Amino acid sequence: MTDFAHHIEAWRNNLDGLPAIRIVVLTAAGSTPREAGAAMIVTTKSTTGTIGGGQLELEAITHARSMLKTAASDRTSWQRDVRTWPLGPGIGQCCGGTVQILFEVYDAESLADLCQSDEIPTKAVLLRPVVSGRPARMITRAAETADLPTPIGREVRDILDDHQAATARTIKGVREATTYFVEPVRHPGTPLFIYGAGHVGRAIVKVMADLDFDIHWVDTHKERFPTDLPAGVTTIVAREPASITVAAPAGAFHLVLTYSHAIDLTICRAALARPMFGFFGLIGSATKRARFVNRLRDAGISEATLDRLTCPIGTGRYRDKSPAAIAVSVAAQLIEKREQLQGQRLDESLHGTSQRILA
């Protein structure tokens, strides 16, 4: 994940307080490696994250390190720079689009000003101008936007109130020429509950860990989890995994991969009795699905809800049934489903905005 919260945690835990440059894609037009908001951290010795690789990233890292040399002798707070790269004619990348990138210097002092405590808020917006000098602000409540120019304050409030998608964007004030950049402090990763820490579960977690999903990995025994967990994965030991299903947030994705058909069925019954999920997948064959559907129907689950039970899981495009191949196939399926749901929510948000304007 490349959100601000994870970068600050990486800076605190791994970079020993070294001054660092945070590189963020401000705008991306045409065919580009990454979207606006993609970010990485660069120090004199290391990098964390990526803005897409290739010549663009190489040149961005080189520029960031030249800025760090200047920053070492210039103690001016909140140093920033913006560079634009035409990818085709400018640096020979075949993408052909244009990327605008923001470079920001962070050190212990600026981070202390921005993050007043060690705990980074769960829901907050990072706002700053793209020019040097003015400090960045971490905004958590609508009341904190009162002093902002009208269009900027409105955008920040809409993100905090879930009236706008929590995505990074540039905004211009009406009375001033300064461009501001706003991004959610934490990327809203889709909650994903994976039941079962066997071979397939491990392979899926390994692939999904880098795909902006908030992973909760559930099994009946602690010993079934590997010792080398990917960063950001939460393990849950539960003798009754179905109890975790019931407590999952609305819109969560679920993958059922346990060692027991009886446990699988119990989880399915709990989830389908409360069909507030975004995706529900069960490992197995068409025969397994038919047997489960018969039992779930007898338990009172409606046909409309049963239609939402995905089994087998994956895209179904590959013969390879190895755990790694299943993981890749499932990852593709979940990304497609997530983007479909995000598109639906965006349409609903735009419809709601138009209704508020008309009212």
N, C-alpha and C positions, 0 to 999 in steps of 0.2 A: 504494500500500500504506500501511496505517496502523499498522504494528507499531512497537514501541518503538525498535528498532534504526534504522529508517528515520527516525523522528522525531529521534533523537539526531544522526544524520548531517546531517539538514536544519538542526538547531540549530547544529551546529558549522560547517557550510559556508556557510549563507545568512543566519543571524540575527545574526552578528557578536557572539556572546556575550551578547546581550540577555537579561534575565530574561524568562521565558515561562511561560505556563500551559499545561499539557497537560490537555485535556478528554477524559475517557474515559467511555463508557457502562458503568455498573456493572451495571445490570439493565434488562431490557426485557420488559414484560408486555403481552400483547395485541398489537394492531396498532401497530407502531412503525416509524419510518423506517430504523433501523439496529439491529444486534444488539449484545449485550454484547461489549465489547472494541473497538468502533469508536472511533476517537480522532482528535483534531486538536490542533494547536499554535496558540496565540494570543499575539501580542505586541501592543504598543501600536499598531503600524503595519500588521501583516500577519497572515494566517492560512495554515496549511498543513494540508491534509486536510479531512475533513468528517464530521459525525455525522448527516448526512441532510438538511441544508438546512432551509428553511422558518422558521417563527416560533421553533421550538425552538432551532435553531442560532443565530438572531439573538439570542435572549435569553441563551443560554449564552455567546456572545461578549461581550455587554454585561457580564454578571456577571464573566467572566474579566478584563476590562479594569479593572473596579472593584477586583478583587482585586490586580491589578498595581500600582495606585496605592497601596494599603495596604502592599503588600510593599516598596515603595520606601523607606518610612519605618520599617517593622518588619523587623528583620534576623533574626527567629526562623527557625530552620531547619525545613524540611519543613512548610510551610504547606499545609493541605488544607481542602477544604470539600465537602460533599455536598448536592445539591439534587434534589428530586423534582418532575417535571412531569407532571400528568395532561393528556394532549395534547388531548383533546376539550374538557372543561369548563374546563380551566385556561387554554389559549392558543388555542383555536379551531381546532386542526388536525383534519382529518377522520379521521386515523388511529384515534383513540379509545383507544389504549393508554396505559400509564404508563411513563415513563423515569426512572431514577435516574442521576445523573451525578456523577462525581468530578472535582474541580478540584484540580490539583497545581501548585505553584510550583516552577520549576526555574531555577537560576542556575549560574554557573560553579562555585561552591563545592559545591553539592549534586551536580552531575554529576561533579565530580572525585572525590567520596567514593564515588559509586556505580560509576563506570567507572574502574577503577584503571589502565587503559591505553587507548591510542587505538583498539585493536582490540576490537570488540564480539564476545563469544563467539557461535559458531554455534548452540549449543544451551544455553539458559539460561532461567531463570524469574525474573520480576520479582515480588517479594512485598513488600507494605506494608500497614499498617493504613489505614483510611479516615479516621482522625482525625489532627490535626496533632501534630507533635512527634517521633514515632519515625521513624527513617530507613527508606528503602526498601532492600531487599537484592536483589542480583543473585546467584542461586544456580545453580551449574553442576554440583554433585556431590551425590549423596544424603547423603554424610557431613556436609555443611553444614547438614542439617536436624535434627541431634540435639538442639538447644536449643529447637526449635519445639514449640508445643502439638501433641499427638498427631494430631488430625484435619488440621491444617494441614500438618504434616510429611509425613503420608501422601499428601495430595493432590499436594504438590510432587514427592515421590519418584515417584509414579505417572506424572506428566507427564514427568519426566526419563527414566524407564525405558520410556516408550511404552505403559504400561498404561492410560493415560487419554488421551483426545483432547486435543491441545494447544490448548485454547480458554480464553478468559478467564472467570473465575468469582469469586464471593464465597464466603468460607468463614468459619464462626464456630468459635471455640474452645469447648471444653466448660466449662472452669473460669473463663473470662473472657468478658466481654460484647463485647469488641472484635471487629469484623468486619474480616477481611483480604480484600484483593483480589489475585488471582494471575493473571498472564498470561504467555504465552511471549514472550521478548524478541524473537525472530524468528518471524514468521508462517510456518508451513510451506507455502509456495507450491508448487503442483504443478509438477514439472519438465516443461517443454514444449520440445521440439526442433522447430524449424521449418527445413526444408530448402528453400532457394531465396529469393533476395532480389529477385525480379521484382515486377511490379505487385501481384499477389495476395498475395505474401509480405509486402510492405510494408504493405498495407492490413490484413492480419491482425495483424501486430505492433503497428500503431498502436492497434487496438481492444483487443488482449489485454494490453497493457502496464499497464492500470489494473485488471486483474481477478485479482490475487493468483496469477499464474502466474510461475514462475521460468523466464524465457525464454532459450533458447540458440538463436541464429540462425546457421545454417550455410550457407555457399556456397563455391564453388571459387575465387573471386577477391575480394580485398579491395575492388576498385573497384565491385563490384556493390552494396555496402551504401550506404545514404544517409549523409550527413555528420551529419544531425541525428537521432541515435538517441534513442528514448525512454529515460528513466531506468530503470536496473535491467535493461536488455537486454544480454546478453553475445553478442558476435559471435565466430564461429569460422570461420577460413579453412582449408579442408581439400580437398586435391586428390581425396581419396577419402572423400566424405561418409559412406559406409557404415561407415567405421572409427569415426566418432563415435557411430553408432547402437549399435554393439557395446559401447561403453564407457558408454552411458547407464545411469542407475540403474534398478533394478527399479521398476515402477509408473509410469514416465515416460509422458507423452503425446508422440506424434510426428505431424507433418503434413509430407507430402512434396509439394513444389510446384516442383520444379526445372525448368530449361529443357530437360532431356534425358530422354526415356523410358528410355534405357539407364541413366542414373544413378538414375532412379526405381526401376527394376527391381532394381538392385543393392542399394539401400537396403532395399527390400521383402524381398529374399531374406535379407539380414543380420538384419533385425528378426524376421521370421517363423521363422527357424531357431532363434531364442532368444526365444520368446514370453513375455517377462517384462514387457511393457508394459501400461499401463493403457488406452491407446487408441492405435490406429494408423490414420491417415487418409491417403488418396491422392487428389490432385485428378484429376478426369477424369470420363468418362462410364461408363455401364454396359458399353459395348463395351470400353473400356479395361480395366475390371475383369476382364471375361471373358478377355481375352487374357493379362493378367498372371496370373490364377489358373491358366490352362492351363500356363504356363511354370513357375510356382512349384510346381505339382503335380508336374511332370516333375522338378523339383529336389529332390523328396522331402518337401515341406511337407505336413503332414497336413490332412485336410478340416476338422477341428475348429479348427485354427489359421487356415486360409484363411477360415473363417466370420467371423473377427475383423478381417479387412481391410475397412475402411470406405471405399467408393468408389462413387459420388461422396461428397464431404464436404459438410457442412451439413445443415440440417433438411429441405431439399427442399420448403419451403413457398412459395418465391418464384420468380417468373419472371425477375426481374432478375438478370442474370449479371455485373454490373459488379463490379470488385474490392471496392468498399466494401460492396455488398450481400452478396457472398460472405463477407466478413469478419464481418459481423453475424450471418449464418446459422451460420457455423462457431463463433463465440464462444458463441452460444446452445447449440449442440450440445455443446461442451466443458464448459460450466458444468453442463449437465444430466448429462453423464457423470461429472463430478467429484463432484457431489452424490450420485449413485447409488452410486459407489464408497465415498464417505465414510460413507453409511448402512450399507453392507455391513460396513465395518471397525468401525463403532460397534456393530453387532449382534454381531460376532465378539468385540469387546472385552468387551461385557457378558456374553456367554456364558462367556468365559474367566474373568471376575471371579467369576461365580456358581459356576463349577467349583472355583476356588481356595477360596471360602468353604465349599463343601460338603466339600472335602477336609480 
